[in-house]
């Protein structure tokens, strides 16, 4: 039986459990150790919400409970209608704004080589609320292919 590509080349981590008003104020996903993987993907799932929006950035962090962080560039694409995804877009360190509405997905991809410029090994996603209106949502994190293959994947949660 062939191993599913998702589990063969990735390791799923809970970044933010789904909750009502998930992106109120400033919210950060759990911190993961990105340096052991070639890439890290954050998947934001916005469920029910009318007008709430957030600015999304990705931060390189110095530790598991960061005292120092710096925003890094990334790529993203959005699915705001059905299962139709938009174009992959480059985001600078200033990030991008989500769209108002319900039932949306945002895929944020970080090439972990970007960490080399910062000297940090950890990553988190940061959402800063722009329009204050509750949005039900959560964040999943998929750690990309490991730089060194292991029979049993090491934990990415730190």
mmCIF file of the C-alpha atoms, coordinates in Angstrom:
data_MODEL
# 
_entry.id   MODEL 
# 
loop_
_atom_site.group_PDB 
_atom_site.id 
_atom_site.type_symbol 
_atom_site.label_atom_id 
_atom_site.label_alt_id 
_atom_site.label_comp_id 
_atom_site.label_asym_id 
_atom_site.label_entity_id 
_atom_site.label_seq_id 
_atom_site.pdbx_PDB_ins_code 
_atom_site.Cartn_x 
_atom_site.Cartn_y 
_atom_site.Cartn_z 
_atom_site.occupancy 
_atom_site.B_iso_or_equiv 
_atom_site.pdbx_formal_charge 
_atom_site.auth_seq_id 
_atom_site.auth_comp_id 
_atom_site.auth_asym_id 
_atom_site.auth_atom_id 
_atom_site.pdbx_PDB_model_num 
ATOM 1   C CA . UNK A 1 1   ? 0.000   0.000  0.000  1.00 0.00 ? 1   UNK A CA 1 
ATOM 2   C CA . UNK A 1 2   ? 1.413   3.367  -1.023 1.00 0.00 ? 2   UNK A CA 1 
ATOM 3   C CA . UNK A 1 3   ? 2.001   5.902  1.717  1.00 0.00 ? 3   UNK A CA 1 
ATOM 4   C CA . UNK A 1 4   ? -0.167  8.983  1.369  1.00 0.00 ? 4   UNK A CA 1 
ATOM 5   C CA . UNK A 1 5   ? 1.848   11.970 0.105  1.00 0.00 ? 5   UNK A CA 1 
ATOM 6   C CA . UNK A 1 6   ? 0.560   14.198 2.897  1.00 0.00 ? 6   UNK A CA 1 
ATOM 7   C CA . UNK A 1 7   ? 1.870   11.935 5.636  1.00 0.00 ? 7   UNK A CA 1 
ATOM 8   C CA . UNK A 1 8   ? 4.998   10.915 3.733  1.00 0.00 ? 8   UNK A CA 1 
ATOM 9   C CA . UNK A 1 9   ? 6.234   14.471 3.250  1.00 0.00 ? 9   UNK A CA 1 
ATOM 10  C CA . UNK A 1 10  ? 4.576   16.265 6.122  1.00 0.00 ? 10  UNK A CA 1 
ATOM 11  C CA . UNK A 1 11  ? 3.898   16.321 9.816  1.00 0.00 ? 11  UNK A CA 1 
ATOM 12  C CA . UNK A 1 12  ? 0.642   17.954 10.968 1.00 0.00 ? 12  UNK A CA 1 
ATOM 13  C CA . UNK A 1 13  ? 0.577   20.169 14.063 1.00 0.00 ? 13  UNK A CA 1 
ATOM 14  C CA . UNK A 1 14  ? -2.313  22.012 15.724 1.00 0.00 ? 14  UNK A CA 1 
ATOM 15  C CA . UNK A 1 15  ? -1.482  25.706 15.475 1.00 0.00 ? 15  UNK A CA 1 
ATOM 16  C CA . UNK A 1 16  ? -4.660  27.203 16.959 1.00 0.00 ? 16  UNK A CA 1 
ATOM 17  C CA . UNK A 1 17  ? -7.659  25.161 18.009 1.00 0.00 ? 17  UNK A CA 1 
ATOM 18  C CA . UNK A 1 18  ? -10.907 26.281 16.329 1.00 0.00 ? 18  UNK A CA 1 
ATOM 19  C CA . UNK A 1 19  ? -12.743 28.825 18.436 1.00 0.00 ? 19  UNK A CA 1 
ATOM 20  C CA . UNK A 1 20  ? -15.310 31.604 18.094 1.00 0.00 ? 20  UNK A CA 1 
ATOM 21  C CA . UNK A 1 21  ? -13.658 35.014 17.555 1.00 0.00 ? 21  UNK A CA 1 
ATOM 22  C CA . UNK A 1 22  ? -10.407 33.202 16.805 1.00 0.00 ? 22  UNK A CA 1 
ATOM 23  C CA . UNK A 1 23  ? -8.604  36.243 15.442 1.00 0.00 ? 23  UNK A CA 1 
ATOM 24  C CA . UNK A 1 24  ? -9.646  38.873 18.028 1.00 0.00 ? 24  UNK A CA 1 
ATOM 25  C CA . UNK A 1 25  ? -6.888  41.394 18.745 1.00 0.00 ? 25  UNK A CA 1 
ATOM 26  C CA . UNK A 1 26  ? -3.455  39.932 18.057 1.00 0.00 ? 26  UNK A CA 1 
ATOM 27  C CA . UNK A 1 27  ? -3.244  36.134 17.865 1.00 0.00 ? 27  UNK A CA 1 
ATOM 28  C CA . UNK A 1 28  ? -0.245  33.876 17.322 1.00 0.00 ? 28  UNK A CA 1 
ATOM 29  C CA . UNK A 1 29  ? -0.203  30.229 16.365 1.00 0.00 ? 29  UNK A CA 1 
ATOM 30  C CA . UNK A 1 30  ? 1.798   27.766 18.397 1.00 0.00 ? 30  UNK A CA 1 
ATOM 31  C CA . UNK A 1 31  ? 5.538   28.070 17.829 1.00 0.00 ? 31  UNK A CA 1 
ATOM 32  C CA . UNK A 1 32  ? 7.155   25.258 15.831 1.00 0.00 ? 32  UNK A CA 1 
ATOM 33  C CA . UNK A 1 33  ? 10.771  24.401 15.136 1.00 0.00 ? 33  UNK A CA 1 
ATOM 34  C CA . UNK A 1 34  ? 11.075  25.105 11.423 1.00 0.00 ? 34  UNK A CA 1 
ATOM 35  C CA . UNK A 1 35  ? 14.780  24.509 10.883 1.00 0.00 ? 35  UNK A CA 1 
ATOM 36  C CA . UNK A 1 36  ? 14.442  20.708 10.701 1.00 0.00 ? 36  UNK A CA 1 
ATOM 37  C CA . UNK A 1 37  ? 12.106  20.933 7.687  1.00 0.00 ? 37  UNK A CA 1 
ATOM 38  C CA . UNK A 1 38  ? 12.397  22.284 4.152  1.00 0.00 ? 38  UNK A CA 1 
ATOM 39  C CA . UNK A 1 39  ? 9.144   24.200 4.426  1.00 0.00 ? 39  UNK A CA 1 
ATOM 40  C CA . UNK A 1 40  ? 6.306   24.970 6.800  1.00 0.00 ? 40  UNK A CA 1 
ATOM 41  C CA . UNK A 1 41  ? 2.688   25.539 5.738  1.00 0.00 ? 41  UNK A CA 1 
ATOM 42  C CA . UNK A 1 42  ? 0.085   27.275 7.840  1.00 0.00 ? 42  UNK A CA 1 
ATOM 43  C CA . UNK A 1 43  ? -3.541  26.643 6.923  1.00 0.00 ? 43  UNK A CA 1 
ATOM 44  C CA . UNK A 1 44  ? -6.019  29.194 8.257  1.00 0.00 ? 44  UNK A CA 1 
ATOM 45  C CA . UNK A 1 45  ? -9.639  28.045 8.181  1.00 0.00 ? 45  UNK A CA 1 
ATOM 46  C CA . UNK A 1 46  ? -12.196 30.835 8.602  1.00 0.00 ? 46  UNK A CA 1 
ATOM 47  C CA . UNK A 1 47  ? -15.623 29.361 9.208  1.00 0.00 ? 47  UNK A CA 1 
ATOM 48  C CA . UNK A 1 48  ? -18.554 31.589 10.104 1.00 0.00 ? 48  UNK A CA 1 
ATOM 49  C CA . UNK A 1 49  ? -17.844 35.327 10.082 1.00 0.00 ? 49  UNK A CA 1 
ATOM 50  C CA . UNK A 1 50  ? -19.301 38.315 8.297  1.00 0.00 ? 50  UNK A CA 1 
ATOM 51  C CA . UNK A 1 51  ? -16.906 41.255 8.204  1.00 0.00 ? 51  UNK A CA 1 
ATOM 52  C CA . UNK A 1 52  ? -13.903 40.355 10.393 1.00 0.00 ? 52  UNK A CA 1 
ATOM 53  C CA . UNK A 1 53  ? -10.490 40.612 8.740  1.00 0.00 ? 53  UNK A CA 1 
ATOM 54  C CA . UNK A 1 54  ? -6.880  40.295 9.892  1.00 0.00 ? 54  UNK A CA 1 
ATOM 55  C CA . UNK A 1 55  ? -3.400  41.096 8.643  1.00 0.00 ? 55  UNK A CA 1 
ATOM 56  C CA . UNK A 1 56  ? -1.372  37.883 8.423  1.00 0.00 ? 56  UNK A CA 1 
ATOM 57  C CA . UNK A 1 57  ? 2.396   37.762 8.882  1.00 0.00 ? 57  UNK A CA 1 
ATOM 58  C CA . UNK A 1 58  ? 4.903   35.004 9.644  1.00 0.00 ? 58  UNK A CA 1 
ATOM 59  C CA . UNK A 1 59  ? 7.511   35.492 12.319 1.00 0.00 ? 59  UNK A CA 1 
ATOM 60  C CA . UNK A 1 60  ? 10.870  33.868 12.869 1.00 0.00 ? 60  UNK A CA 1 
ATOM 61  C CA . UNK A 1 61  ? 11.329  33.454 16.626 1.00 0.00 ? 61  UNK A CA 1 
ATOM 62  C CA . UNK A 1 62  ? 14.375  33.058 18.827 1.00 0.00 ? 62  UNK A CA 1 
ATOM 63  C CA . UNK A 1 63  ? 12.798  30.526 21.172 1.00 0.00 ? 63  UNK A CA 1 
ATOM 64  C CA . UNK A 1 64  ? 9.642   28.571 22.006 1.00 0.00 ? 64  UNK A CA 1 
ATOM 65  C CA . UNK A 1 65  ? 8.415   31.497 24.101 1.00 0.00 ? 65  UNK A CA 1 
ATOM 66  C CA . UNK A 1 66  ? 9.842   34.222 21.918 1.00 0.00 ? 66  UNK A CA 1 
ATOM 67  C CA . UNK A 1 67  ? 11.403  37.309 23.395 1.00 0.00 ? 67  UNK A CA 1 
ATOM 68  C CA . UNK A 1 68  ? 12.694  38.259 19.939 1.00 0.00 ? 68  UNK A CA 1 
ATOM 69  C CA . UNK A 1 69  ? 10.812  37.885 16.659 1.00 0.00 ? 69  UNK A CA 1 
ATOM 70  C CA . UNK A 1 70  ? 11.182  39.220 13.166 1.00 0.00 ? 70  UNK A CA 1 
ATOM 71  C CA . UNK A 1 71  ? 8.729   39.071 10.276 1.00 0.00 ? 71  UNK A CA 1 
ATOM 72  C CA . UNK A 1 72  ? 9.888   37.107 7.229  1.00 0.00 ? 72  UNK A CA 1 
ATOM 73  C CA . UNK A 1 73  ? 8.621   36.855 3.626  1.00 0.00 ? 73  UNK A CA 1 
ATOM 74  C CA . UNK A 1 74  ? 6.376   33.984 2.539  1.00 0.00 ? 74  UNK A CA 1 
ATOM 75  C CA . UNK A 1 75  ? 3.974   32.866 -0.171 1.00 0.00 ? 75  UNK A CA 1 
ATOM 76  C CA . UNK A 1 76  ? 0.224   32.498 0.161  1.00 0.00 ? 76  UNK A CA 1 
ATOM 77  C CA . UNK A 1 77  ? -2.941  31.691 -1.715 1.00 0.00 ? 77  UNK A CA 1 
ATOM 78  C CA . UNK A 1 78  ? -6.584  31.960 -0.770 1.00 0.00 ? 78  UNK A CA 1 
ATOM 79  C CA . UNK A 1 79  ? -9.692  29.883 -1.336 1.00 0.00 ? 79  UNK A CA 1 
ATOM 80  C CA . UNK A 1 80  ? -12.639 32.215 -0.762 1.00 0.00 ? 80  UNK A CA 1 
ATOM 81  C CA . UNK A 1 81  ? -15.209 30.493 -2.996 1.00 0.00 ? 81  UNK A CA 1 
ATOM 82  C CA . UNK A 1 82  ? -15.925 26.759 -2.976 1.00 0.00 ? 82  UNK A CA 1 
ATOM 83  C CA . UNK A 1 83  ? -12.729 24.877 -3.773 1.00 0.00 ? 83  UNK A CA 1 
ATOM 84  C CA . UNK A 1 84  ? -11.256 27.426 -6.188 1.00 0.00 ? 84  UNK A CA 1 
ATOM 85  C CA . UNK A 1 85  ? -7.814  28.595 -5.108 1.00 0.00 ? 85  UNK A CA 1 
ATOM 86  C CA . UNK A 1 86  ? -6.310  31.927 -6.134 1.00 0.00 ? 86  UNK A CA 1 
ATOM 87  C CA . UNK A 1 87  ? -2.822  32.398 -7.510 1.00 0.00 ? 87  UNK A CA 1 
ATOM 88  C CA . UNK A 1 88  ? 0.225   31.816 -5.340 1.00 0.00 ? 88  UNK A CA 1 
ATOM 89  C CA . UNK A 1 89  ? 1.352   35.280 -4.252 1.00 0.00 ? 89  UNK A CA 1 
ATOM 90  C CA . UNK A 1 90  ? 4.584   36.558 -2.723 1.00 0.00 ? 90  UNK A CA 1 
ATOM 91  C CA . UNK A 1 91  ? 4.092   38.378 0.573  1.00 0.00 ? 91  UNK A CA 1 
ATOM 92  C CA . UNK A 1 92  ? 6.662   40.703 2.052  1.00 0.00 ? 92  UNK A CA 1 
ATOM 93  C CA . UNK A 1 93  ? 7.338   41.021 5.757  1.00 0.00 ? 93  UNK A CA 1 
ATOM 94  C CA . UNK A 1 94  ? 4.249   43.271 6.030  1.00 0.00 ? 94  UNK A CA 1 
ATOM 95  C CA . UNK A 1 95  ? 2.007   40.307 5.154  1.00 0.00 ? 95  UNK A CA 1 
ATOM 96  C CA . UNK A 1 96  ? -1.478  40.447 3.621  1.00 0.00 ? 96  UNK A CA 1 
ATOM 97  C CA . UNK A 1 97  ? -5.058  41.118 4.708  1.00 0.00 ? 97  UNK A CA 1 
ATOM 98  C CA . UNK A 1 98  ? -7.712  38.410 4.752  1.00 0.00 ? 98  UNK A CA 1 
ATOM 99  C CA . UNK A 1 99  ? -11.037 38.955 2.989  1.00 0.00 ? 99  UNK A CA 1 
ATOM 100 C CA . UNK A 1 100 ? -14.291 39.550 4.864  1.00 0.00 ? 100 UNK A CA 1 
ATOM 101 C CA . UNK A 1 101 ? -16.688 36.620 4.718  1.00 0.00 ? 101 UNK A CA 1 
ATOM 102 C CA . UNK A 1 102 ? -17.265 33.021 5.768  1.00 0.00 ? 102 UNK A CA 1 
ATOM 103 C CA . UNK A 1 103 ? -15.951 29.631 4.694  1.00 0.00 ? 103 UNK A CA 1 
ATOM 104 C CA . UNK A 1 104 ? -12.430 30.560 3.575  1.00 0.00 ? 104 UNK A CA 1 
ATOM 105 C CA . UNK A 1 105 ? -9.034  28.884 3.527  1.00 0.00 ? 105 UNK A CA 1 
ATOM 106 C CA . UNK A 1 106 ? -5.618  30.554 3.419  1.00 0.00 ? 106 UNK A CA 1 
ATOM 107 C CA . UNK A 1 107 ? -2.466  28.540 2.721  1.00 0.00 ? 107 UNK A CA 1 
ATOM 108 C CA . UNK A 1 108 ? 0.726   30.254 3.874  1.00 0.00 ? 108 UNK A CA 1 
ATOM 109 C CA . UNK A 1 109 ? 4.003   28.646 2.788  1.00 0.00 ? 109 UNK A CA 1 
ATOM 110 C CA . UNK A 1 110 ? 7.382   29.436 4.304  1.00 0.00 ? 110 UNK A CA 1 
ATOM 111 C CA . UNK A 1 111 ? 10.643  28.308 2.743  1.00 0.00 ? 111 UNK A CA 1 
ATOM 112 C CA . UNK A 1 112 ? 12.650  27.622 5.907  1.00 0.00 ? 112 UNK A CA 1 
ATOM 113 C CA . UNK A 1 113 ? 15.801  28.869 4.184  1.00 0.00 ? 113 UNK A CA 1 
ATOM 114 C CA . UNK A 1 114 ? 14.349  32.299 5.096  1.00 0.00 ? 114 UNK A CA 1 
ATOM 115 C CA . UNK A 1 115 ? 15.229  31.486 8.705  1.00 0.00 ? 115 UNK A CA 1 
ATOM 116 C CA . UNK A 1 116 ? 18.931  31.534 7.854  1.00 0.00 ? 116 UNK A CA 1 
ATOM 117 C CA . UNK A 1 117 ? 18.894  35.309 7.471  1.00 0.00 ? 117 UNK A CA 1 
ATOM 118 C CA . UNK A 1 118 ? 17.442  35.788 10.961 1.00 0.00 ? 118 UNK A CA 1 
ATOM 119 C CA . UNK A 1 119 ? 19.543  33.342 12.957 1.00 0.00 ? 119 UNK A CA 1 
ATOM 120 C CA . UNK A 1 120 ? 16.313  31.975 14.494 1.00 0.00 ? 120 UNK A CA 1 
ATOM 121 C CA . UNK A 1 121 ? 15.010  28.388 14.242 1.00 0.00 ? 121 UNK A CA 1 
ATOM 122 C CA . UNK A 1 122 ? 11.356  28.765 15.240 1.00 0.00 ? 122 UNK A CA 1 
ATOM 123 C CA . UNK A 1 123 ? 8.252   29.958 13.385 1.00 0.00 ? 123 UNK A CA 1 
ATOM 124 C CA . UNK A 1 124 ? 4.783   31.197 14.189 1.00 0.00 ? 124 UNK A CA 1 
ATOM 125 C CA . UNK A 1 125 ? 1.938   32.813 12.312 1.00 0.00 ? 125 UNK A CA 1 
ATOM 126 C CA . UNK A 1 126 ? 0.655   36.164 13.573 1.00 0.00 ? 126 UNK A CA 1 
ATOM 127 C CA . UNK A 1 127 ? -2.831  37.559 12.893 1.00 0.00 ? 127 UNK A CA 1 
ATOM 128 C CA . UNK A 1 128 ? -3.649  41.161 13.799 1.00 0.00 ? 128 UNK A CA 1 
ATOM 129 C CA . UNK A 1 129 ? -7.342  42.015 13.686 1.00 0.00 ? 129 UNK A CA 1 
ATOM 130 C CA . UNK A 1 130 ? -8.162  44.841 11.254 1.00 0.00 ? 130 UNK A CA 1 
ATOM 131 C CA . UNK A 1 131 ? -11.972 44.778 11.287 1.00 0.00 ? 131 UNK A CA 1 
ATOM 132 C CA . UNK A 1 132 ? -13.354 43.807 14.698 1.00 0.00 ? 132 UNK A CA 1 
ATOM 133 C CA . UNK A 1 133 ? -16.066 41.236 14.011 1.00 0.00 ? 133 UNK A CA 1 
ATOM 134 C CA . UNK A 1 134 ? -16.051 37.649 15.345 1.00 0.00 ? 134 UNK A CA 1 
ATOM 135 C CA . UNK A 1 135 ? -14.782 34.914 13.036 1.00 0.00 ? 135 UNK A CA 1 
ATOM 136 C CA . UNK A 1 136 ? -14.925 31.221 13.907 1.00 0.00 ? 136 UNK A CA 1 
ATOM 137 C CA . UNK A 1 137 ? -11.607 29.748 12.884 1.00 0.00 ? 137 UNK A CA 1 
ATOM 138 C CA . UNK A 1 138 ? -8.431  27.847 13.549 1.00 0.00 ? 138 UNK A CA 1 
ATOM 139 C CA . UNK A 1 139 ? -4.930  27.182 12.223 1.00 0.00 ? 139 UNK A CA 1 
ATOM 140 C CA . UNK A 1 140 ? -3.241  23.933 11.173 1.00 0.00 ? 140 UNK A CA 1 
ATOM 141 C CA . UNK A 1 141 ? 0.493   23.695 10.566 1.00 0.00 ? 141 UNK A CA 1 
ATOM 142 C CA . UNK A 1 142 ? 2.114   21.198 8.225  1.00 0.00 ? 142 UNK A CA 1 
ATOM 143 C CA . UNK A 1 143 ? 5.813   20.695 8.660  1.00 0.00 ? 143 UNK A CA 1 
ATOM 144 C CA . UNK A 1 144 ? 7.243   19.947 5.210  1.00 0.00 ? 144 UNK A CA 1 
ATOM 145 C CA . UNK A 1 145 ? 9.688   17.248 4.246  1.00 0.00 ? 145 UNK A CA 1 
ATOM 146 C CA . UNK A 1 146 ? 12.309  16.664 6.931  1.00 0.00 ? 146 UNK A CA 1 
ATOM 147 C CA . UNK A 1 147 ? 15.858  17.694 6.044  1.00 0.00 ? 147 UNK A CA 1 
ATOM 148 C CA . UNK A 1 148 ? 17.081  14.388 7.504  1.00 0.00 ? 148 UNK A CA 1 
ATOM 149 C CA . UNK A 1 149 ? 14.763  11.404 7.092  1.00 0.00 ? 149 UNK A CA 1 
ATOM 150 C CA . UNK A 1 150 ? 13.743  9.605  10.270 1.00 0.00 ? 150 UNK A CA 1 
ATOM 151 C CA . UNK A 1 151 ? 11.870  6.347  10.758 1.00 0.00 ? 151 UNK A CA 1 
ATOM 152 C CA . UNK A 1 152 ? 9.725   8.031  13.417 1.00 0.00 ? 152 UNK A CA 1 
ATOM 153 C CA . UNK A 1 153 ? 9.184   11.767 12.888 1.00 0.00 ? 153 UNK A CA 1 
ATOM 154 C CA . UNK A 1 154 ? 10.382  13.951 15.715 1.00 0.00 ? 154 UNK A CA 1 
ATOM 155 C CA . UNK A 1 155 ? 7.872   16.259 17.317 1.00 0.00 ? 155 UNK A CA 1 
ATOM 156 C CA . UNK A 1 156 ? 7.719   19.779 15.906 1.00 0.00 ? 156 UNK A CA 1 
ATOM 157 C CA . UNK A 1 157 ? 5.936   21.155 18.956 1.00 0.00 ? 157 UNK A CA 1 
ATOM 158 C CA . UNK A 1 158 ? 8.327   22.875 21.260 1.00 0.00 ? 158 UNK A CA 1 
# 
